[in-house]
Amino acid sequence: MGASQAVLQAVAASKIEVAVNGLVRAIVTHNTKDFVQIAPDFGVRVLTPAQLLLMMEKKP
C-alpha cells in the first residue's frame, strides 16, 4: 500500500469514527470504495446517493 492510499484509509477511518459516535446507520457518498471495507465492522452501511433515493422511494 502506498503512502497516499494509507492516508486515504486513515481519513475514511476517521469519518467512520465520527459516524459511529454520531450514531448514524449509513454514510451516503459517491466514494464508496474507501468505506465499504471498514464501515460494516462498525455497523455502518455505505450507500450511494442513488441507493438512498431508491430506499426513500420504497418507504410510504
C-alpha positions, -999 to +999 in steps of 0.1 A: +000+000+000+013+034-010+015+064+013-014+082-004-036+051+000-027+049+037-037+085+041-070+079+023-078+049+046-069+070+076-093+097+065-120+072+058-115+056+092-118+090+110-151+096+091-163+062+102-154+071+138-175+103+135-204+083+121-202+057+148-200+084+175-230+102+159-250+070+160-257+071+122-268+040+104-254+049+070-228+070+052-240+084+018-212+090-006-201+087-042-168+074-029-179+040-016-145+023-023-129+040+007-156+029+031-170-005+021-142-025+037-142-009+071-178+005+077-195-028+082-172-037+110-188-008+129-224-015+119-225+014+094-239+009+059-223+026+029-248+039+003-245+059-029-269+088-032-289+068-058-292+039-034-305+062-007-331+077-031-343+043-041-347+034-005-367+066+002-390+059-028-399+025-013-409+039+021-445+050+024 
